[in-house]
Amino acid sequence: MIKNIGGKYVVLSEKTGRRFGIYATLAEAKKRLRQVEFFKHRADTAKKGDSGRPRPCCGVSCQWPTYTR
C-alpha cells in the first residue's frame, strides 16, 4: 500500500506495516510497489517447489556447470 506522509509517498506492507521505501513522487512509489509484489509472488511459487529455474542434475545434458575437484 502507498501512503502520503508529510508530502512524501511511503510504500508499506499491508500486513506488518514494514516500510519498503520513501519516494518523492507517486510514480516512483508505484514502481517500487510493483517490485515488492513481483518478488512476493515469486517467493510463493518457490515455496511450492516451482521456482521457474531448471533443477541441477547429474545427467549428460545438464544445464548447470559441473565443477571437479
GROMACS elastic network, one bead per residue, 0.5 to 0.9 nm:
[ bonds ]
;  ai    aj funct       b0    kb
    1    10     6  0.82237   500
    1    11     6  0.58081   500
    1    12     6  0.53216   500
    1    13     6  0.63270   500
    1    14     6  0.60970   500
    1    33     6  0.73892   500
    2     9     6  0.64120   500
    2    10     6  0.55114   500
    2    12     6  0.61228   500
    2    13     6  0.88184   500
    2    26     6  0.84148   500
    2    29     6  0.69981   500
    2    30     6  0.76752   500
    2    33     6  0.78393   500
    3     8     6  0.82258   500
    3     9     6  0.56507   500
    3    10     6  0.52471   500
    3    11     6  0.66685   500
    3    12     6  0.74811   500
    4     7     6  0.60920   500
    4     8     6  0.55883   500
    4    10     6  0.62773   500
    4    26     6  0.87697   500
    5     8     6  0.53846   500
    5     9     6  0.62134   500
    5    10     6  0.67926   500
    6     9     6  0.82374   500
    7    24     6  0.77025   500
    8    22     6  0.65263   500
    8    23     6  0.58456   500
    8    24     6  0.51890   500
    8    25     6  0.71331   500
    8    26     6  0.84044   500
    9    21     6  0.83687   500
    9    22     6  0.56746   500
    9    23     6  0.50891   500
    9    24     6  0.61625   500
    9    25     6  0.65069   500
    9    26     6  0.61686   500
    9    28     6  0.85200   500
    9    29     6  0.62161   500
   10    19     6  0.69788   500
   10    20     6  0.74320   500
   10    21     6  0.58883   500
   10    23     6  0.63053   500
   10    24     6  0.89035   500
   10    29     6  0.68629   500
   11    18     6  0.84281   500
   11    19     6  0.58518   500
   11    20     6  0.52333   500
   11    21     6  0.55638   500
   11    22     6  0.65348   500
   11    23     6  0.81601   500
   11    29     6  0.62047   500
   11    30     6  0.81487   500
   11    32     6  0.74350   500
   11    33     6  0.64626   500
   12    15     6  0.87973   500
   12    16     6  0.81953   500
   12    17     6  0.54720   500
   12    18     6  0.54910   500
   12    20     6  0.58322   500
   12    21     6  0.77505   500
   12    33     6  0.85236   500
   13    16     6  0.55516   500
   13    18     6  0.51166   500
   13    19     6  0.65374   500
   13    20     6  0.74558   500
   14    17     6  0.58151   500
   14    18     6  0.81057   500
   15    18     6  0.81872   500
   16    19     6  0.89619   500
   19    22     6  0.78142   500
   20    32     6  0.78363   500
   20    33     6  0.81480   500
   20    36     6  0.80254   500
   21    29     6  0.77793   500
   21    32     6  0.78183   500
   22    29     6  0.74064   500
   23    26     6  0.72966   500
   23    27     6  0.87275   500
   23    28     6  0.61317   500
   23    29     6  0.57253   500
   24    27     6  0.87592   500
   24    28     6  0.73038   500
   24    29     6  0.79944   500
   25    28     6  0.54294   500
   25    29     6  0.65408   500
   25    30     6  0.88303   500
   26    29     6  0.50542   500
   26    30     6  0.61218   500
   26    31     6  0.85980   500
   27    30     6  0.51441   500
   27    31     6  0.62164   500
   27    32     6  0.87563   500
   28    31     6  0.51030   500
   28    32     6  0.63552   500
   28    33     6  0.86890   500
   29    32     6  0.51656   500
   29    33     6  0.61583   500
   29    34     6  0.87000   500
   30    34     6  0.62346   500
   30    35     6  0.87033   500
   31    34     6  0.52316   500
   31    35     6  0.64635   500
   31    36     6  0.89040   500
   32    36     6  0.62759   500
   32    37     6  0.86601   500
   33    36     6  0.50975   500
   33    37     6  0.61798   500
   33    38     6  0.85565   500
   34    37     6  0.51376   500
   34    38     6  0.60718   500
   34    39     6  0.87564   500
   35    38     6  0.51067   500
   35    39     6  0.63872   500
   35    40     6  0.85530   500
   36    39     6  0.54089   500
   36    40     6  0.60466   500
   36    41     6  0.87013   500
   37    41     6  0.62025   500
   37    42     6  0.84729   500
   38    41     6  0.54380   500
   38    42     6  0.61355   500
   38    43     6  0.86984   500
   39    43     6  0.60131   500
   39    44     6  0.85534   500
   40    43     6  0.52659   500
   40    44     6  0.64814   500
   41    45     6  0.65527   500
   41    46     6  0.87990   500
   42    45     6  0.53383   500
   42    46     6  0.63760   500
   42    47     6  0.88584   500
   42    51     6  0.73800   500
   43    46     6  0.50319   500
   43    47     6  0.63181   500
   43    48     6  0.88552   500
   43    51     6  0.79898   500
   44    47     6  0.52984   500
   44    48     6  0.66896   500
   44    51     6  0.89091   500
   45    48     6  0.51130   500
   45    49     6  0.66224   500
   45    50     6  0.55366   500
   45    51     6  0.59118   500
   45    52     6  0.83432   500
   46    49     6  0.51374   500
   46    50     6  0.52122   500
   46    52     6  0.79482   500
   47    50     6  0.74113   500
   47    51     6  0.78961   500
   48    51     6  0.80152   500
   49    52     6  0.89084   500
   50    53     6  0.77204   500
   51    54     6  0.83419   500
   54    57     6  0.89768   500
   54    63     6  0.75930   500
   54    64     6  0.83979   500
   55    63     6  0.85180   500
   55    64     6  0.82428   500
   56    62     6  0.69884   500
   56    63     6  0.72952   500
   56    64     6  0.59370   500
   56    65     6  0.89364   500
   57    60     6  0.86682   500
   57    61     6  0.86056   500
   57    62     6  0.58688   500
   57    63     6  0.80701   500
   57    64     6  0.76242   500
   58    61     6  0.83855   500
   58    62     6  0.65295   500
   58    66     6  0.87969   500
   59    62     6  0.54085   500
   60    63     6  0.89893   500
   62    65     6  0.76077   500
   62    66     6  0.83684   500
